Amino acid sequence: MRVLCVIPARYASTRLPGKPLADINGKPMICRVYDRAVQAKCLSGVVVATDDERVANAVEADGGQAMMTSPDCPTGTDRLAEVAAVYPDMEVIINVQGDEPLIDPGLIDELAALFMAEPELQMATVKTPVTDAAEQENPNNVKVVTDKEGYALYFSRSLLPYPRVADKAPVYKHIGIYAYRREFLLAYANLPPTPLEQAESLEQLRALENGYRIRVIETDRRFIGVDTAEDLARVNEIYREMEQ
C-alpha cells in the first residue's frame, strides 16, 4: 500500500505569526515535524504543503520536499486535497499537522496499518487520555468522545463529556493527525462547510455532519501542539534535553 504523508504549513498563524519557521533548538519547527515524519516505516513519501515560499525554502534547504499550494485554500483539508490530487498513485494520505514537532513516527505507522487491515475504512485519527483539569478546560485542546467500536461521536473545544457524575467516563484529547483513503479525501474536501464545523472551527466535524465515520485509535504517547509562545518554549526545552 502506498502511503503519502502531507504536512500542511500556513505561515499566517493567528496566535503565533510565522509559526512554521519558529526556532526549535536551532531548526525551524516545520523541519522538526518533517524529520520525525520521515522516520515512519510505512511511507512512500513526505511532502510539506505550504502557501509561503519562505516555508518551502526552509524545508528544501534542510533536504525535505515541499509543494506550493494555493493561497486561497480556506482550510488545511483543502491544502491536503490539492496535494493528493497530484499523487494519483497514493492510496492513503496521512495528514500530520505542521505544529506537532513531537509527533511519534510509530503513530503514523499504526494509522497506516489500520487501512491495510480494514478495506472499508475511510478516515481515522488519534486520541490520548487527559487528566489535568486545566488541559481539559483549555479550548485549544480539542476533546473527542467515541462509541464502543472506537468511532467518533463528537469533537469539541468544550469539556467533553461533561462530568455530571464524576469519574464515569474519561476525557480524551484529540491528537492532530489524520489518515484518509485518497478518494475519500478528495470527495470530503469538496463538501461545503457545515454548521458545527464552523461553530467549533473543527474541520473533522464536516465528516460527521455528513454521516461519515471516523475511526479513533488511542495512544498513551504525549504530544505538545504549538499554539502559543508558551507551547513553543516547552517544546524547545524538550528538544534541548533530547539533543544534549
C-alpha positions in Angstrom: 0.0 0.0 0.0 1.4 3.4 -1.0 1.1 6.0 1.7 1.9 9.7 1.5 2.4 11.9 4.5 1.4 15.6 3.9 2.3 18.3 6.4 0.2 21.5 5.8 2.0 24.6 6.9 0.4 28.0 6.8 2.7 30.9 7.6 0.0 33.3 8.8 -0.9 31.8 12.2 -3.3 33.9 14.3 -1.8 33.1 17.7 1.8 32.7 16.6 2.7 34.5 13.3 5.3 32.8 11.2 4.8 29.6 13.3 6.2 27.1 10.8 9.6 28.9 10.9 9.6 29.3 14.7 13.0 28.1 16.0 13.2 24.9 17.9 16.7 24.4 19.3 18.3 25.8 16.1 16.0 24.4 13.5 12.6 25.6 12.0 9.6 23.9 13.5 8.4 22.7 10.1 11.7 20.9 9.6 11.4 19.3 13.0 8.0 17.9 12.1 9.3 16.7 8.7 12.3 15.0 10.4 10.1 13.0 12.7 7.6 12.1 9.9 10.2 10.6 7.6 11.2 8.1 10.3 7.9 6.3 9.8 8.4 2.9 8.1 5.2 2.8 6.1 5.6 5.9 4.0 6.3 6.2 0.3 6.9 9.9 0.6 6.6 13.0 2.8 5.8 16.5 1.5 5.1 19.8 3.1 2.2 21.7 1.6 2.5 25.5 2.0 1.4 28.8 0.5 4.5 30.6 1.5 7.9 30.4 -0.3 9.8 31.1 3.0 8.4 27.8 4.4 9.1 25.9 1.2 12.6 27.2 1.0 13.3 26.3 4.6 12.1 22.7 4.1 14.1 22.3 0.8 17.3 23.8 2.4 17.0 21.1 5.0 16.8 18.4 2.4 13.0 17.9 2.5 10.3 18.1 -0.2 7.8 20.9 -0.4 4.9 21.8 -2.7 3.4 25.2 -3.1 -0.4 25.2 -2.8 -2.9 27.9 -3.5 -3.1 30.8 -1.1 -6.9 30.6 -1.4 -7.2 27.3 0.3 -9.7 28.0 3.1 -8.6 25.0 5.3 -5.8 22.6 5.8 -8.1 19.9 4.4 -8.3 21.8 1.1 -4.5 22.2 1.1 -4.1 18.5 1.7 -6.5 17.6 -1.1 -4.7 19.8 -3.5 -1.5 17.8 -2.9 -3.4 14.4 -3.0 -4.8 15.4 -6.4 -1.3 15.3 -8.0 -0.4 12.0 -6.4 -2.9 9.5 -8.1 -0.7 6.5 -7.2 -1.1 7.0 -3.5 -3.8 5.0 -1.7 -3.7 6.6 1.7 -2.9 10.2 2.7 -1.7 10.9 6.3 -2.0 14.5 7.5 0.5 15.4 10.2 -0.1 19.0 11.5 2.8 21.3 10.9 2.7 22.4 14.6 3.3 18.9 16.1 7.1 18.7 16.4 6.9 15.9 18.8 4.8 13.6 16.6 5.7 9.9 17.0 6.6 8.2 13.8 5.2 4.9 15.2 1.8 6.5 15.3 1.9 7.2 11.6 2.7 3.5 11.1 -0.2 2.5 13.3 -2.7 4.6 11.3 -1.5 3.2 8.0 -1.8 -0.4 9.3 -5.5 0.2 10.0 -6.1 0.8 6.4 -4.4 -2.4 5.4 -6.5 -4.3 7.9 -9.8 -2.6 7.2 -10.5 -2.2 3.5 -13.7 -0.2 4.1 -12.1 2.3 6.4 -12.2 5.9 5.0 -10.8 8.2 7.8 -9.0 7.7 11.1 -7.4 9.8 13.8 -6.0 9.6 17.3 -6.9 10.3 20.9 -5.0 10.3 24.2 -6.2 10.4 27.8 -6.0 13.8 29.5 -6.5 14.1 33.3 -5.2 17.6 34.1 -8.2 19.9 34.8 -6.6 22.9 33.1 -5.8 20.9 30.0 -9.4 19.5 29.9 -10.8 23.0 30.0 -8.4 24.6 27.5 -10.3 25.3 24.3 -7.0 24.8 22.3 -7.1 21.2 23.4 -9.8 19.5 21.3 -11.7 16.7 23.1 -13.3 13.7 21.5 -15.9 11.1 22.6 -16.2 7.7 20.8 -18.6 4.8 20.6 -17.8 1.3 21.8 -16.3 0.4 18.5 -13.9 3.3 18.5 -15.7 5.6 16.1 -16.0 9.3 16.9 -19.3 10.6 18.2 -18.3 14.2 18.5 -15.3 16.5 18.7 -15.4 19.8 20.7 -13.3 22.6 22.2 -15.5 22.4 25.3 -15.1 19.9 28.1 -16.4 16.6 26.7 -18.1 14.6 28.3 -19.5 16.9 31.0 -18.8 15.2 34.4 -22.2 15.4 35.9 -21.3 12.2 37.6 -17.6 12.2 38.4 -15.2 9.5 37.1 -17.8 7.7 35.0 -16.1 8.5 31.6 -12.5 9.6 30.9 -11.7 12.7 29.0 -9.7 12.3 25.7 -7.7 14.9 23.9 -7.7 14.7 20.1 -4.3 14.5 18.5 -3.9 16.4 15.2 -3.1 13.6 12.9 -5.5 12.2 10.3 -5.4 9.4 7.7 -7.7 9.1 4.7 -8.3 7.0 1.7 -7.2 9.3 -1.1 -10.6 9.1 -3.0 -12.5 9.9 0.2 -10.3 12.8 1.0 -10.9 14.4 -2.5 -14.7 14.0 -2.1 -14.6 15.2 1.5 -12.7 18.4 0.6 -15.4 19.2 -1.9 -18.2 19.2 0.7 -19.4 22.6 1.8 -18.6 23.7 5.3 -21.1 22.6 7.9 -22.7 24.5 10.9 -20.9 22.5 13.6 -17.6 22.7 11.8 -18.0 26.5 11.6 -19.2 26.9 15.2 -16.3 24.9 16.7 -13.7 25.7 13.9 -13.0 22.0 13.6 -12.9 20.6 10.1 -13.4 17.0 11.1 -17.0 17.8 12.1 -17.8 18.2 8.4 -17.3 14.4 8.0 -19.5 13.6 11.0 -22.2 16.0 9.9 -22.3 14.3 6.5 -22.7 10.9 8.0 -19.2 9.6 7.6 -17.5 7.5 10.3 -14.1 8.4 11.8 -12.1 5.7 13.5 -10.2 6.9 16.5 -7.3 4.9 17.9 -5.9 5.5 21.4 -2.3 6.2 22.4 -0.6 7.0 25.6 2.1 9.0 23.9 2.2 12.6 24.9 2.4 15.5 22.4 2.6 19.3 22.6 1.0 21.0 19.7 2.5 24.5 19.3 -0.3 27.1 19.5 1.2 29.7 21.8 4.6 31.1 22.8 4.4 29.1 26.0 4.0 25.9 24.0 7.0 26.8 21.9 9.1 27.4 25.0 8.1 24.0 26.4 9.0 22.2 23.1 12.3 24.0 23.0 13.1 22.7 26.5 12.2 19.2 25.5 14.4 19.3 22.4 17.3 20.7 24.3 17.1 17.8 26.7 16.8 15.3 23.8 19.8 16.7 22.0 22.2 17.2 24.8 
